[in-house]
């Protein structure tokens, strides 16, 4: 059982590192979105419409790594819980 516990812990740490990478990417994209959102140029109606489409695109791109971050964090926590449970059953 100690082997399984150790494997769950190693996998949990590995997935946790991946989630940190996804979180940094997500944060960078949200900062980019916020910067573009707060950047207000009065260049006319056509320019604002194009900028609005660009903002929606950036927003869509920012949401994807955010969801992946949440999923990998939850998965890492599940692995750590499994490691604890496996350790408790074995000892």
PyMOL commands that place a pseudoatom at each C-alpha (Angstrom):
pseudoatom trace, name=CA, resn=UNK, resi=1, chain=A, elem=C, hetatm=0, pos=[0.000, 0.000, 0.000]
pseudoatom trace, name=CA, resn=UNK, resi=2, chain=A, elem=C, hetatm=0, pos=[2.887, 2.386, 0.640]
pseudoatom trace, name=CA, resn=UNK, resi=3, chain=A, elem=C, hetatm=0, pos=[3.777, 2.089, -3.033]
pseudoatom trace, name=CA, resn=UNK, resi=4, chain=A, elem=C, hetatm=0, pos=[0.313, 3.260, -4.088]
pseudoatom trace, name=CA, resn=UNK, resi=5, chain=A, elem=C, hetatm=0, pos=[0.382, 6.082, -1.544]
pseudoatom trace, name=CA, resn=UNK, resi=6, chain=A, elem=C, hetatm=0, pos=[3.765, 7.268, -2.821]
pseudoatom trace, name=CA, resn=UNK, resi=7, chain=A, elem=C, hetatm=0, pos=[2.551, 7.102, -6.437]
pseudoatom trace, name=CA, resn=UNK, resi=8, chain=A, elem=C, hetatm=0, pos=[-0.567, 9.152, -5.624]
pseudoatom trace, name=CA, resn=UNK, resi=9, chain=A, elem=C, hetatm=0, pos=[1.576, 11.769, -3.881]
pseudoatom trace, name=CA, resn=UNK, resi=10, chain=A, elem=C, hetatm=0, pos=[4.043, 11.976, -6.774]
pseudoatom trace, name=CA, resn=UNK, resi=11, chain=A, elem=C, hetatm=0, pos=[1.224, 12.288, -9.300]
pseudoatom trace, name=CA, resn=UNK, resi=12, chain=A, elem=C, hetatm=0, pos=[-0.463, 14.909, -7.125]
pseudoatom trace, name=CA, resn=UNK, resi=13, chain=A, elem=C, hetatm=0, pos=[2.700, 17.011, -6.962]
pseudoatom trace, name=CA, resn=UNK, resi=14, chain=A, elem=C, hetatm=0, pos=[3.238, 16.679, -10.716]
pseudoatom trace, name=CA, resn=UNK, resi=15, chain=A, elem=C, hetatm=0, pos=[-0.333, 17.727, -11.515]
pseudoatom trace, name=CA, resn=UNK, resi=16, chain=A, elem=C, hetatm=0, pos=[-0.074, 20.566, -8.993]
pseudoatom trace, name=CA, resn=UNK, resi=17, chain=A, elem=C, hetatm=0, pos=[2.976, 21.912, -10.849]
pseudoatom trace, name=CA, resn=UNK, resi=18, chain=A, elem=C, hetatm=0, pos=[1.049, 21.769, -14.123]
pseudoatom trace, name=CA, resn=UNK, resi=19, chain=A, elem=C, hetatm=0, pos=[-1.821, 23.668, -12.516]
pseudoatom trace, name=CA, resn=UNK, resi=20, chain=A, elem=C, hetatm=0, pos=[0.577, 26.425, -11.438]
pseudoatom trace, name=CA, resn=UNK, resi=21, chain=A, elem=C, hetatm=0, pos=[1.750, 26.746, -15.052]
pseudoatom trace, name=CA, resn=UNK, resi=22, chain=A, elem=C, hetatm=0, pos=[-1.838, 26.932, -16.283]
pseudoatom trace, name=CA, resn=UNK, resi=23, chain=A, elem=C, hetatm=0, pos=[-2.629, 29.463, -13.564]
pseudoatom trace, name=CA, resn=UNK, resi=24, chain=A, elem=C, hetatm=0, pos=[0.217, 31.732, -14.687]
pseudoatom trace, name=CA, resn=UNK, resi=25, chain=A, elem=C, hetatm=0, pos=[-0.943, 31.515, -18.303]
pseudoatom trace, name=CA, resn=UNK, resi=26, chain=A, elem=C, hetatm=0, pos=[-4.498, 32.240, -17.227]
pseudoatom trace, name=CA, resn=UNK, resi=27, chain=A, elem=C, hetatm=0, pos=[-3.395, 35.211, -15.148]
pseudoatom trace, name=CA, resn=UNK, resi=28, chain=A, elem=C, hetatm=0, pos=[-1.415, 36.633, -18.066]
pseudoatom trace, name=CA, resn=UNK, resi=29, chain=A, elem=C, hetatm=0, pos=[-4.412, 36.325, -20.375]
pseudoatom trace, name=CA, resn=UNK, resi=30, chain=A, elem=C, hetatm=0, pos=[-6.752, 37.957, -17.849]
pseudoatom trace, name=CA, resn=UNK, resi=31, chain=A, elem=C, hetatm=0, pos=[-4.267, 40.828, -17.441]
pseudoatom trace, name=CA, resn=UNK, resi=32, chain=A, elem=C, hetatm=0, pos=[-4.163, 41.188, -21.227]
pseudoatom trace, name=CA, resn=UNK, resi=33, chain=A, elem=C, hetatm=0, pos=[-7.962, 41.208, -21.344]
pseudoatom trace, name=CA, resn=UNK, resi=34, chain=A, elem=C, hetatm=0, pos=[-8.151, 43.779, -18.526]
pseudoatom trace, name=CA, resn=UNK, resi=35, chain=A, elem=C, hetatm=0, pos=[-5.595, 45.987, -20.230]
pseudoatom trace, name=CA, resn=UNK, resi=36, chain=A, elem=C, hetatm=0, pos=[-7.478, 45.883, -23.526]
pseudoatom trace, name=CA, resn=UNK, resi=37, chain=A, elem=C, hetatm=0, pos=[-10.809, 46.382, -21.749]
pseudoatom trace, name=CA, resn=UNK, resi=38, chain=A, elem=C, hetatm=0, pos=[-9.602, 49.442, -19.867]
pseudoatom trace, name=CA, resn=UNK, resi=39, chain=A, elem=C, hetatm=0, pos=[-7.845, 50.877, -22.926]
pseudoatom trace, name=CA, resn=UNK, resi=40, chain=A, elem=C, hetatm=0, pos=[-10.489, 53.201, -24.320]
pseudoatom trace, name=CA, resn=UNK, resi=41, chain=A, elem=C, hetatm=0, pos=[-9.708, 54.782, -27.665]
pseudoatom trace, name=CA, resn=UNK, resi=42, chain=A, elem=C, hetatm=0, pos=[-12.213, 57.139, -29.263]
pseudoatom trace, name=CA, resn=UNK, resi=43, chain=A, elem=C, hetatm=0, pos=[-11.478, 56.159, -32.849]
pseudoatom trace, name=CA, resn=UNK, resi=44, chain=A, elem=C, hetatm=0, pos=[-15.026, 55.932, -34.121]
pseudoatom trace, name=CA, resn=UNK, resi=45, chain=A, elem=C, hetatm=0, pos=[-17.827, 53.406, -34.207]
pseudoatom trace, name=CA, resn=UNK, resi=46, chain=A, elem=C, hetatm=0, pos=[-16.149, 50.953, -36.592]
pseudoatom trace, name=CA, resn=UNK, resi=47, chain=A, elem=C, hetatm=0, pos=[-12.953, 50.782, -34.539]
pseudoatom trace, name=CA, resn=UNK, resi=48, chain=A, elem=C, hetatm=0, pos=[-14.950, 50.184, -31.330]
pseudoatom trace, name=CA, resn=UNK, resi=49, chain=A, elem=C, hetatm=0, pos=[-16.917, 47.348, -32.967]
pseudoatom trace, name=CA, resn=UNK, resi=50, chain=A, elem=C, hetatm=0, pos=[-13.705, 45.637, -34.079]
pseudoatom trace, name=CA, resn=UNK, resi=51, chain=A, elem=C, hetatm=0, pos=[-12.198, 46.177, -30.644]
pseudoatom trace, name=CA, resn=UNK, resi=52, chain=A, elem=C, hetatm=0, pos=[-15.290, 44.621, -29.075]
pseudoatom trace, name=CA, resn=UNK, resi=53, chain=A, elem=C, hetatm=0, pos=[-14.844, 41.494, -31.186]
pseudoatom trace, name=CA, resn=UNK, resi=54, chain=A, elem=C, hetatm=0, pos=[-11.180, 41.340, -30.209]
pseudoatom trace, name=CA, resn=UNK, resi=55, chain=A, elem=C, hetatm=0, pos=[-12.158, 41.619, -26.544]
pseudoatom trace, name=CA, resn=UNK, resi=56, chain=A, elem=C, hetatm=0, pos=[-14.595, 38.733, -26.855]
pseudoatom trace, name=CA, resn=UNK, resi=57, chain=A, elem=C, hetatm=0, pos=[-11.864, 36.658, -28.478]
pseudoatom trace, name=CA, resn=UNK, resi=58, chain=A, elem=C, hetatm=0, pos=[-9.386, 37.471, -25.708]
pseudoatom trace, name=CA, resn=UNK, resi=59, chain=A, elem=C, hetatm=0, pos=[-12.040, 36.699, -23.118]
pseudoatom trace, name=CA, resn=UNK, resi=60, chain=A, elem=C, hetatm=0, pos=[-12.740, 33.320, -24.715]
pseudoatom trace, name=CA, resn=UNK, resi=61, chain=A, elem=C, hetatm=0, pos=[-9.026, 32.564, -24.771]
pseudoatom trace, name=CA, resn=UNK, resi=62, chain=A, elem=C, hetatm=0, pos=[-8.673, 33.576, -21.107]
pseudoatom trace, name=CA, resn=UNK, resi=63, chain=A, elem=C, hetatm=0, pos=[-11.510, 31.335, -19.949]
pseudoatom trace, name=CA, resn=UNK, resi=64, chain=A, elem=C, hetatm=0, pos=[-9.986, 28.127, -21.350]
pseudoatom trace, name=CA, resn=UNK, resi=65, chain=A, elem=C, hetatm=0, pos=[-6.805, 28.057, -19.205]
pseudoatom trace, name=CA, resn=UNK, resi=66, chain=A, elem=C, hetatm=0, pos=[-8.875, 29.193, -16.216]
pseudoatom trace, name=CA, resn=UNK, resi=67, chain=A, elem=C, hetatm=0, pos=[-11.080, 26.106, -16.514]
pseudoatom trace, name=CA, resn=UNK, resi=68, chain=A, elem=C, hetatm=0, pos=[-8.050, 23.874, -17.036]
pseudoatom trace, name=CA, resn=UNK, resi=69, chain=A, elem=C, hetatm=0, pos=[-6.430, 25.403, -13.932]
pseudoatom trace, name=CA, resn=UNK, resi=70, chain=A, elem=C, hetatm=0, pos=[-9.487, 24.627, -11.827]
pseudoatom trace, name=CA, resn=UNK, resi=71, chain=A, elem=C, hetatm=0, pos=[-9.700, 21.076, -13.164]
pseudoatom trace, name=CA, resn=UNK, resi=72, chain=A, elem=C, hetatm=0, pos=[-6.028, 20.306, -12.546]
pseudoatom trace, name=CA, resn=UNK, resi=73, chain=A, elem=C, hetatm=0, pos=[-6.169, 21.759, -9.036]
pseudoatom trace, name=CA, resn=UNK, resi=74, chain=A, elem=C, hetatm=0, pos=[-9.183, 19.624, -8.172]
pseudoatom trace, name=CA, resn=UNK, resi=75, chain=A, elem=C, hetatm=0, pos=[-7.512, 16.547, -9.657]
pseudoatom trace, name=CA, resn=UNK, resi=76, chain=A, elem=C, hetatm=0, pos=[-4.343, 17.174, -7.614]
pseudoatom trace, name=CA, resn=UNK, resi=77, chain=A, elem=C, hetatm=0, pos=[-6.422, 17.490, -4.429]
pseudoatom trace, name=CA, resn=UNK, resi=78, chain=A, elem=C, hetatm=0, pos=[-8.212, 14.231, -5.229]
pseudoatom trace, name=CA, resn=UNK, resi=79, chain=A, elem=C, hetatm=0, pos=[-4.854, 12.491, -5.653]
pseudoatom trace, name=CA, resn=UNK, resi=80, chain=A, elem=C, hetatm=0, pos=[-3.654, 13.824, -2.293]
pseudoatom trace, name=CA, resn=UNK, resi=81, chain=A, elem=C, hetatm=0, pos=[-6.872, 12.616, -0.617]
pseudoatom trace, name=CA, resn=UNK, resi=82, chain=A, elem=C, hetatm=0, pos=[-6.406, 9.195, -2.227]
pseudoatom trace, name=CA, resn=UNK, resi=83, chain=A, elem=C, hetatm=0, pos=[-2.830, 9.096, -0.922]
pseudoatom trace, name=CA, resn=UNK, resi=84, chain=A, elem=C, hetatm=0, pos=[-4.008, 9.881, 2.600]
pseudoatom trace, name=CA, resn=UNK, resi=85, chain=A, elem=C, hetatm=0, pos=[-6.767, 7.306, 2.405]
pseudoatom trace, name=CA, resn=UNK, resi=86, chain=A, elem=C, hetatm=0, pos=[-4.402, 4.658, 1.031]
pseudoatom trace, name=CA, resn=UNK, resi=87, chain=A, elem=C, hetatm=0, pos=[-1.908, 5.473, 3.785]
pseudoatom trace, name=CA, resn=UNK, resi=88, chain=A, elem=C, hetatm=0, pos=[-4.588, 5.241, 6.476]
pseudoatom trace, name=CA, resn=UNK, resi=89, chain=A, elem=C, hetatm=0, pos=[-5.811, 1.886, 5.191]
pseudoatom trace, name=CA, resn=UNK, resi=90, chain=A, elem=C, hetatm=0, pos=[-2.318, 0.474, 4.988]
pseudoatom trace, name=CA, resn=UNK, resi=91, chain=A, elem=C, hetatm=0, pos=[-1.183, 1.609, 8.418]
for i in range(1, 91): cmd.bond("trace and resi %d" % i, "trace and resi %d" % (i + 1))
show_as sticks, trace
zoom trace
